[in-house]
Amino acid sequence: MSTPAPGSVMRGAVDLSSLRNRPQPSAAPAAGAPAAPAPAGGASPLVFDVTDASFGEVLELSRTVPVVIDLWAEWCGPCKQLSPVLEKVVIELGGRLVLAKVDVDANPQLAQGFRAQSIPMVLALVAGQPVPLFTGAVPEQQVRDVFAQLLQLAAQHGVTGTVPVDGVTDDVAPEEPPLPPLHAEAFAAIEEGDYARAITAYEKALAENPRDADARAGLGQVRLLDRVQGADLQAARDAAAAEPTGLDAQFLVADLDVVGGHVDDAFGRLLDLFQALPADDRASVRERLLELFGLVGDDDARVIRARARLASLLF
């Protein structure tokens, strides 16, 4: 698997770097066997806890069904917003995905292995390979869009199994109201990998209602997905290293870094590029930075830092 796949970004993440000395709680309960994992909190067989010790079972399970990994902690406010959304969407998919929950305090080896710099952090395992998804508490529709792309990626790699969900009743997954027509069209296009059609649908939705925040967020993210579709991360990095001031090469690596959750790396790369270019050639770099700022969120600390540096370079 070459490319980080579907992504969404980064609002409401909690930085882990300042928490290295936080006291560790007692270990979380181990997950059950991968074929029939023990539910987390008794909610569903599709949602279970995983520990440093039991992670090998989850790797094996990912060869049959895609495994979504939710890195969280009890003290993390955004985690408490996101985790119920992840559980709801996974349950509604009826066994096509499972959700493995990792308490980063109780399982520091897994947190380190996934290079978790902030939480909530969500990634997936497909055939034993990690697939970065997003960091931060994101809206439910964006979770649905990302999981649709994950299922498509898994199918491309032959991971199409399901987990039995006997005993899951209808009241666990209440029926959702229908999406607005243009949103539904965009979602269907994303499921098919037709990002151009999804972009058009979201643009029409915004033309009809410029205050449609879900359409605006969806548009920004599907444009990002469109740009990185089919890209090979290592090839992109090699091209960027060979052409330090090449706009297309640097833009692609920055996009891939954002999709993979390496937001500071992406911003640093583009700001270095902005600084290195003549004043007349900087406009497109500034535009890309502003677009990515909007995706990550204007109140995010990483955006605030990057904006401050951009302002110093401008003035």
C-alpha positions as CSV (number, residue, x, y, z in Angstrom):
1,M,0.0,0.0,0.0
2,S,1.8,3.1,-1.2
3,T,-0.3,6.1,-0.2
4,P,-2.0,7.2,2.9
5,A,-5.6,6.7,1.9
6,P,-8.6,8.6,2.7
7,G,-8.1,11.4,5.0
8,S,-9.9,14.0,6.9
9,V,-8.2,16.4,9.2
10,M,-7.4,17.6,12.3
11,R,-9.8,19.7,14.2
12,G,-9.9,19.4,18.0
13,A,-6.8,17.3,18.6
14,V,-4.9,17.2,21.9
15,D,-1.1,17.5,21.7
16,L,0.6,14.6,23.5
17,S,4.0,16.1,23.6
18,S,3.4,17.9,27.0
19,L,2.0,14.8,28.6
20,R,5.1,12.6,28.8
21,N,5.2,12.7,32.5
22,R,1.5,12.0,33.1
23,P,1.0,9.2,35.6
24,Q,0.0,5.9,33.9
25,P,-3.3,4.3,35.0
26,S,-3.7,0.6,35.4
27,A,-3.8,-1.4,32.2
28,A,-7.0,-1.6,30.2
29,P,-8.7,-4.9,29.7
30,A,-7.3,-7.0,26.9
31,A,-9.2,-7.4,23.7
32,G,-10.9,-10.7,23.0
33,A,-9.9,-13.1,20.2
34,P,-9.8,-11.3,16.8
35,A,-12.5,-13.5,15.3
36,A,-15.0,-12.5,18.1
37,P,-13.5,-9.6,20.0
38,A,-14.8,-8.7,23.4
39,P,-17.0,-5.6,23.2
40,A,-15.8,-2.4,24.8
41,G,-18.4,-1.6,27.4
42,G,-20.7,-4.3,26.1
43,A,-21.9,-2.1,23.2
44,S,-21.2,-4.2,20.2
45,P,-18.9,-7.1,19.1
46,L,-17.6,-4.6,16.4
47,V,-16.1,-2.3,19.0
48,F,-13.4,-3.6,21.4
49,D,-10.4,-2.6,23.5
50,V,-6.9,-3.5,22.4
51,T,-3.7,-3.5,24.4
52,D,0.0,-3.7,23.8
53,A,-0.2,-7.4,24.5
54,S,-3.2,-8.2,22.3
55,F,-2.3,-6.1,19.3
56,G,-1.0,-9.1,17.3
57,E,-4.5,-10.5,17.2
58,V,-5.8,-7.3,15.7
59,L,-3.1,-7.3,13.1
60,E,-4.2,-10.8,12.1
61,L,-7.9,-9.8,12.0
62,S,-7.0,-6.9,9.6
63,R,-6.2,-9.5,7.0
64,T,-9.9,-10.4,6.9
65,V,-11.7,-7.1,7.7
66,P,-10.4,-3.5,7.9
67,V,-9.7,-2.5,11.5
68,V,-10.1,1.2,12.5
69,I,-7.8,2.2,15.4
70,D,-9.0,4.9,17.8
71,L,-6.2,6.3,19.9
72,W,-7.8,8.0,22.9
73,A,-7.4,8.8,26.6
74,E,-9.9,9.3,29.5
75,W,-8.7,13.0,30.0
76,C,-9.1,13.9,26.3
77,G,-12.2,16.0,25.7
78,P,-12.1,15.7,21.9
79,C,-11.8,11.9,22.2
80,K,-15.1,11.8,24.1
81,Q,-16.7,13.7,21.3
82,L,-15.3,11.5,18.5
83,S,-15.4,8.0,20.0
84,P,-19.2,7.7,20.0
85,V,-19.3,8.9,16.4
86,L,-16.8,6.2,15.4
87,E,-18.7,3.5,17.2
88,K,-22.0,4.6,15.7
89,V,-20.7,4.6,12.1
90,V,-18.8,1.3,12.5
91,I,-21.9,-0.4,14.0
92,E,-24.1,0.9,11.1
93,L,-21.7,-0.7,8.6
94,G,-22.8,-4.0,9.9
95,G,-19.5,-5.9,10.3
96,R,-17.6,-4.5,7.3
97,L,-15.3,-2.6,9.7
98,V,-14.4,-3.1,13.3
99,L,-13.2,-0.5,15.8
100,A,-10.2,-1.2,18.1
101,K,-9.9,1.3,20.9
102,V,-6.4,2.0,22.3
103,D,-6.0,3.9,25.6
104,V,-2.7,5.7,25.0
105,D,-2.0,6.0,28.7
106,A,-2.4,2.3,29.4
107,N,-0.7,1.3,26.1
108,P,2.4,3.5,25.6
109,Q,4.1,1.1,23.2
110,L,1.2,1.3,20.7
111,A,1.0,5.1,21.1
112,Q,4.7,5.3,20.3
113,G,4.5,2.7,17.5
114,F,1.8,4.8,15.8
115,R,3.8,8.0,16.4
116,A,0.8,9.6,18.1
117,Q,1.7,13.3,18.6
118,S,-1.9,14.3,19.4
119,I,-5.2,12.6,20.1
120,P,-7.8,11.6,19.1
121,M,-5.8,10.0,16.3
122,V,-7.6,7.6,13.9
123,L,-5.9,5.2,11.5
124,A,-6.7,1.8,10.0
125,L,-5.0,-1.5,9.4
126,V,-5.6,-3.2,6.1
127,A,-3.9,-6.6,5.6
128,G,-1.5,-5.7,8.5
129,Q,-0.5,-2.3,6.9
130,P,-1.3,1.0,8.6
131,V,-3.4,3.5,6.7
132,P,-3.5,7.1,8.2
133,L,-7.0,8.5,8.4
134,F,-7.3,11.7,10.5
135,T,-6.5,13.4,13.7
136,G,-8.9,15.4,15.9
137,A,-12.7,15.3,16.5
138,V,-14.3,15.6,13.0
139,P,-18.0,15.7,12.0
140,E,-19.9,12.5,11.5
141,Q,-20.4,13.0,7.8
142,Q,-16.6,13.3,7.3
143,V,-16.1,10.1,9.3
144,R,-18.6,8.4,6.9
145,D,-16.8,9.7,3.9
146,V,-13.4,8.5,5.2
147,F,-14.7,5.0,6.0
148,A,-16.3,4.7,2.6
149,Q,-12.9,5.4,1.0
150,L,-11.3,2.9,3.5
151,L,-13.6,0.2,2.4
152,Q,-12.8,0.9,-1.2
153,L,-9.1,0.7,-0.5
154,A,-9.5,-2.5,1.4
155,A,-11.4,-4.0,-1.5
156,Q,-8.6,-3.1,-3.8
157,H,-6.3,-5.2,-1.5
158,G,-8.7,-8.1,-1.2
159,V,-9.8,-7.4,2.4
160,T,-13.5,-7.8,2.0
161,G,-14.6,-10.0,5.0
162,T,-17.1,-9.2,7.6
163,V,-17.5,-9.9,11.4
164,P,-20.8,-11.5,12.6
165,V,-23.0,-9.0,14.4
166,D,-25.6,-11.3,16.0
167,G,-27.4,-9.7,18.8
168,V,-27.0,-6.1,17.5
169,T,-30.5,-4.7,17.5
170,D,-32.0,-1.9,15.4
171,D,-32.1,0.5,18.4
172,V,-28.3,0.4,18.5
173,A,-28.1,2.0,15.1
174,P,-31.2,4.2,14.5
175,E,-32.0,5.1,11.0
176,E,-30.4,8.4,9.9
177,P,-32.4,11.1,8.1
178,P,-31.6,11.2,4.4
179,L,-28.8,13.4,3.2
180,P,-29.6,16.5,1.2
181,P,-29.6,15.5,-2.5
182,L,-26.3,17.2,-3.4
183,H,-24.6,15.8,-0.3
184,A,-25.9,12.4,-1.2
185,E,-24.5,12.8,-4.7
186,A,-21.1,13.8,-3.4
187,F,-21.1,10.9,-0.9
188,A,-21.9,8.4,-3.7
189,A,-19.2,9.9,-5.9
190,I,-16.7,9.6,-3.1
191,E,-17.6,5.9,-2.6
192,E,-16.9,5.4,-6.3
193,G,-13.6,7.2,-6.2
194,D,-15.0,9.9,-8.5
195,Y,-13.7,13.0,-6.7
196,A,-14.3,15.3,-9.6
197,R,-18.0,14.6,-9.4
198,A,-18.0,15.0,-5.6
199,I,-16.3,18.3,-5.9
200,T,-18.9,19.5,-8.4
201,A,-21.7,18.4,-6.1
202,Y,-20.3,20.2,-3.1
203,E,-19.7,23.3,-5.2
204,K,-23.4,23.3,-6.2
205,A,-24.4,22.8,-2.6
206,L,-22.3,25.9,-1.6
207,A,-23.7,27.9,-4.5
208,E,-27.2,27.1,-3.2
209,N,-26.3,27.8,0.4
210,P,-23.0,29.6,1.1
211,R,-23.4,28.9,4.8
212,D,-23.5,25.1,4.4
213,A,-20.6,24.3,6.7
214,D,-20.7,20.5,6.0
215,A,-20.5,21.2,2.2
216,R,-17.6,23.6,2.7
217,A,-15.7,21.1,4.9
218,G,-16.5,18.3,2.5
219,L,-15.3,20.3,-0.5
220,G,-12.0,21.1,1.1
221,Q,-11.3,17.5,2.0
222,V,-12.4,15.9,-1.2
223,R,-10.2,18.4,-3.1
224,L,-7.3,17.2,-0.9
225,L,-8.2,13.6,-1.6
226,D,-8.3,14.3,-5.3
227,R,-4.8,15.7,-5.3
228,V,-3.3,12.8,-3.4
229,Q,-5.2,10.0,-5.2
230,G,-2.8,7.4,-6.5
231,A,0.3,9.2,-5.2
232,D,3.2,7.2,-3.9
233,L,4.6,8.8,-0.8
234,Q,8.2,7.8,-1.2
235,A,8.3,8.8,-4.9
236,A,6.7,12.2,-3.9
237,R,9.4,12.8,-1.3
238,D,12.1,11.8,-3.7
239,A,10.8,14.3,-6.3
240,A,10.5,17.1,-3.7
241,A,14.1,16.5,-2.5
242,A,15.3,16.7,-6.1
243,E,13.4,19.9,-6.8
244,P,13.4,22.0,-3.6
245,T,11.6,24.9,-5.1
246,G,9.3,23.0,-7.5
247,L,5.8,24.0,-6.6
248,D,4.0,20.8,-7.7
249,A,6.5,18.5,-6.0
250,Q,6.4,20.4,-2.7
251,F,2.6,20.8,-2.8
252,L,2.1,17.1,-3.2
253,V,4.3,16.1,-0.2
254,A,2.6,18.8,1.9
255,D,-0.8,17.4,1.0
256,L,0.3,13.8,1.8
257,D,1.6,15.0,5.1
258,V,-1.7,16.6,6.0
259,V,-3.6,13.4,5.0
260,G,-1.2,11.4,7.2
261,G,-1.6,13.8,10.2
262,H,1.9,15.4,9.9
263,V,0.4,18.9,9.9
264,D,3.4,20.8,11.3
265,D,5.7,19.1,8.7
266,A,3.3,20.2,5.9
267,F,3.1,23.8,7.1
268,G,6.9,23.9,7.7
269,R,7.6,22.7,4.1
270,L,5.3,25.2,2.5
271,L,6.6,28.1,4.7
272,D,10.2,27.2,3.8
273,L,9.2,27.1,0.2
274,F,7.5,30.5,0.5
275,Q,10.6,32.0,2.1
276,A,12.9,30.5,-0.7
277,L,10.9,31.9,-3.6
278,P,11.0,35.3,-5.2
279,A,8.2,37.6,-4.1
280,D,6.5,37.4,-7.5
281,D,6.2,33.6,-7.2
282,R,4.8,33.3,-3.7
283,A,1.1,33.7,-4.3
284,S,0.2,30.1,-5.1
285,V,2.1,28.9,-2.0
286,R,0.2,31.4,0.2
287,E,-3.1,30.2,-1.4
288,R,-2.3,26.5,-0.6
289,L,-1.3,27.4,3.0
290,L,-4.6,29.2,3.5
291,E,-6.5,26.3,2.1
292,L,-4.8,23.9,4.4
293,F,-5.3,26.3,7.3
294,G,-9.0,26.1,6.7
295,L,-9.0,22.3,6.6
296,V,-7.1,22.0,9.9
297,G,-9.1,24.7,11.6
298,D,-8.2,28.4,12.3
299,D,-8.2,27.9,16.1
300,D,-5.8,25.0,15.9
301,A,-2.4,25.8,17.6
302,R,-0.5,24.5,14.6
303,V,-2.4,26.8,12.3
304,I,-1.9,29.8,14.7
305,R,1.9,29.1,14.7
306,A,2.1,28.8,11.0
307,R,0.0,31.9,10.4
308,A,2.4,33.9,12.7
309,R,5.4,32.7,10.7
310,L,3.6,33.5,7.4
311,A,2.8,37.0,8.6
312,S,6.5,37.5,9.6
313,L,7.5,36.5,6.1
314,L,5.0,38.8,4.5
315,F,5.8,41.8,6.5
